[in-house]
Amino acid sequence: MSKFAIGEQVENVANDHESGTVVAVFPTVDGSFRYAVDTEGYDTLQFFTEEKLAFAVTRRGAT
């Protein structure tokens, strides 16, 4: 089972903590998963392995 689901907010922990929304999940032949993420500010999809993603931290109450 994949760690992230379509629609979840994630961030790229491997590079500048870019955040975005998971728009597709792809199983690989070795049993792991790849994710298509609509990364904010780029207007393109970026593809990540599960190890490079984490759930995005939302800042509530920040002004």
N, C-alpha and C positions, 0 to 999 in steps of 0.2 A: 504494500500500500504506500502511496506517495505521502511525503511529509506535508506538502502544500497543495491546496486545492484552487481551482479556478475562482477568481474573484478576490483572493486574499492579497493583502498588502505585504510585500516583502522588500528586503533591502539586500544589496550586493555587499557582503562583508569582505570580499576580496579586493574591492577597489572603490574608494571614496564613499562607500555606503549610499550609493544611488538607490532610490526607492522606486517602486512601481507596482503594478498589478499583474498577477498571474493570469494569462489569458488562454494558456494551453499547457497540458501535461503530456509528455511523451515517454512511454516505457522504452528502455533500450534492451538489446538482446542479452545483455549480461545481468538484467534484473534491476538495474538502477533507473533513475528518472532524470529527464531533462525538462526544463521549464521555459516556455516563451513568456517573457515579461515585457509589458508595455511600460517602458521606463520613462518617467516624467521628464519632459524637456527635450526629448530626442525625436519624437514622432516616428519612431521605428520600434520594431520588436528586437529584443536581445535575448539570446538563449544562454541558459546557465545550468550547470550541474547542481545537484541538491546541496553539495558541500559548500558552495559559494553563496548560498542564500540563508537568510534568517528572517523571522517574522519582523515586520517593521514596527518600531517603537513609536507610538503616538504620544504626542505631548499635549496632555489635557491641562487646561487652565493657564497655558502660556499666553503671554500678551506681547 
